């Protein structure tokens, strides 16, 4: 079980990237969006949101266990939050290379800057939910900005 937790928590080991593991995890998130969430969204947005909610709940549990394994809150190797953050960023947006690159950049900026309430969540919440929720907040901001850009162009 420990190996599976590490495998998923580190975004299929992308969290071990020596430079910018969060960015590496976000790249894994792009692949997950392209192969799973994008096609599922086209088939059924409601089912896609249900699958995301289930994956998010499981990711909270995985993140919590990974924190205990790594003995560090929100350890840099834990990037499952970035993987699902990319999925949340792209919900309802076009799943094409160009839009995904813009979504990727928006999410990375929001994840680093951590606009409120992401910054508050990051500072105050512990455990797996804290690991996941600050990135979800950043992803919601990125999603809204991406929707605005799509509408304007």
C-alpha positions as CSV (number, residue, x, y, z in Angstrom):
1,X,0.0,0.0,0.0
2,X,2.9,2.4,0.8
3,X,4.2,2.0,-2.7
4,X,0.8,2.8,-4.3
5,X,0.4,5.9,-2.1
6,X,3.8,7.2,-3.1
7,X,3.1,6.4,-6.8
8,X,-0.1,8.4,-6.8
9,X,0.9,11.1,-4.4
10,X,4.0,11.9,-6.4
11,X,2.1,12.0,-9.7
12,X,3.6,8.8,-11.1
13,X,7.0,9.9,-9.5
14,X,7.0,13.3,-11.2
15,X,7.2,14.8,-7.8
16,X,10.8,13.6,-7.6
17,X,11.8,16.0,-10.4
18,X,14.9,17.8,-9.1
19,X,13.7,21.2,-10.3
20,X,10.1,22.4,-10.1
21,X,8.3,19.2,-9.0
22,X,5.0,21.1,-8.9
23,X,5.4,22.0,-12.6
24,X,6.3,18.4,-13.4
25,X,3.1,17.3,-11.6
26,X,1.1,19.8,-13.6
27,X,2.4,18.3,-16.8
28,X,1.2,14.9,-15.6
29,X,-2.1,16.7,-15.0
30,X,-2.2,17.9,-18.6
31,X,-1.9,14.2,-19.7
32,X,-4.7,13.2,-17.3
33,X,-6.9,15.9,-18.7
34,X,-6.1,15.0,-22.3
35,X,-6.7,11.2,-21.8
36,X,-9.4,11.1,-19.2
37,X,-11.2,14.2,-18.0
38,X,-11.4,15.9,-21.4
39,X,-13.1,13.0,-23.2
40,X,-15.3,12.4,-20.1
41,X,-16.4,16.0,-20.1
42,X,-17.4,15.8,-23.7
43,X,-19.4,12.7,-22.9
44,X,-21.1,13.9,-19.7
45,X,-20.1,17.0,-17.8
46,X,-22.1,15.8,-14.7
47,X,-20.3,12.4,-14.7
48,X,-17.0,14.2,-15.2
49,X,-17.6,16.3,-12.1
50,X,-18.7,13.3,-10.1
51,X,-15.5,11.4,-11.1
52,X,-13.5,14.5,-10.2
53,X,-15.1,14.8,-6.8
54,X,-14.4,11.1,-6.1
55,X,-10.8,11.4,-7.3
56,X,-10.4,14.6,-5.2
57,X,-11.7,12.8,-2.0
58,X,-9.3,9.9,-2.7
59,X,-6.4,12.3,-3.3
60,X,-7.1,14.0,0.1
61,X,-6.7,10.6,1.7
62,X,-3.6,9.8,-0.4
63,X,-2.0,13.2,0.4
64,X,-2.7,12.7,4.1
65,X,-0.9,9.3,4.1
66,X,1.9,10.6,2.0
67,X,2.5,13.4,4.5
68,X,3.0,10.8,7.2
69,X,5.3,8.7,4.9
70,X,7.4,11.8,4.1
71,X,7.1,13.2,7.6
72,X,6.5,16.7,6.2
73,X,3.4,18.8,5.7
74,X,2.7,19.4,2.0
75,X,6.0,17.9,1.0
76,X,7.3,19.1,-2.3
77,X,7.2,15.5,-3.7
78,X,3.4,15.4,-3.2
79,X,2.0,16.7,-6.5
80,X,-1.3,14.9,-6.8
81,X,-2.8,18.3,-5.9
82,X,-1.2,19.8,-9.1
83,X,-2.4,16.9,-11.2
84,X,-6.0,17.4,-10.1
85,X,-5.5,21.2,-10.1
86,X,-4.9,21.0,-13.9
87,X,-8.1,19.0,-14.3
88,X,-10.1,21.7,-12.3
89,X,-8.4,24.5,-14.4
90,X,-9.6,22.9,-17.7
91,X,-13.2,22.0,-16.7
92,X,-15.5,23.5,-19.3
93,X,-12.7,25.0,-21.3
94,X,-11.5,23.8,-24.8
95,X,-9.2,20.8,-24.6
96,X,-6.8,21.8,-27.4
97,X,-3.1,22.2,-27.2
98,X,-3.2,26.0,-27.2
99,X,-5.9,26.4,-24.5
100,X,-4.3,23.7,-22.4
101,X,-0.9,25.6,-22.5
102,X,-2.7,28.8,-21.4
103,X,-4.5,26.9,-18.7
104,X,-1.2,25.4,-17.6
105,X,0.4,28.8,-17.3
106,X,-2.5,30.3,-15.5
107,X,-2.6,27.5,-13.0
108,X,1.1,27.5,-12.3
109,X,1.0,31.3,-11.7
110,X,-2.1,31.0,-9.4
111,X,-0.5,28.0,-7.6
112,X,2.7,30.0,-6.9
113,X,1.0,33.3,-6.1
114,X,-1.8,31.6,-4.0
115,X,-4.4,34.4,-4.2
116,X,-6.8,34.5,-1.2
117,X,-8.3,32.1,-0.1
118,X,-5.6,29.7,-1.4
119,X,-3.0,31.5,0.8
120,X,-5.2,31.2,3.9
121,X,-5.8,27.5,3.2
122,X,-2.1,26.9,2.6
123,X,-1.2,28.6,6.0
124,X,-3.9,27.2,8.2
125,X,-5.1,23.8,7.0
126,X,-3.2,20.7,7.8
127,X,-3.6,17.1,6.6
128,X,-4.4,15.9,3.1
129,X,-7.4,18.2,2.7
130,X,-5.1,21.2,3.3
131,X,-2.7,19.9,0.7
132,X,-5.4,19.6,-1.9
133,X,-7.7,22.6,-1.2
134,X,-5.2,25.4,-1.7
135,X,-4.5,24.0,-5.2
136,X,-8.2,23.7,-5.9
137,X,-8.7,27.3,-5.0
138,X,-5.8,28.3,-7.3
139,X,-7.3,26.1,-10.0
140,X,-10.7,27.8,-9.7
141,X,-9.1,31.2,-10.2
142,X,-7.2,29.9,-13.3
143,X,-10.4,28.3,-14.6
144,X,-12.3,31.6,-14.3
145,X,-9.6,33.6,-16.0
146,X,-9.3,31.0,-18.8
147,X,-13.0,31.1,-19.4
148,X,-12.8,34.9,-19.7
149,X,-10.0,34.6,-22.2
150,X,-11.8,32.0,-24.2
151,X,-14.9,34.2,-24.3
152,X,-12.9,37.3,-25.3
153,X,-11.0,35.5,-28.1
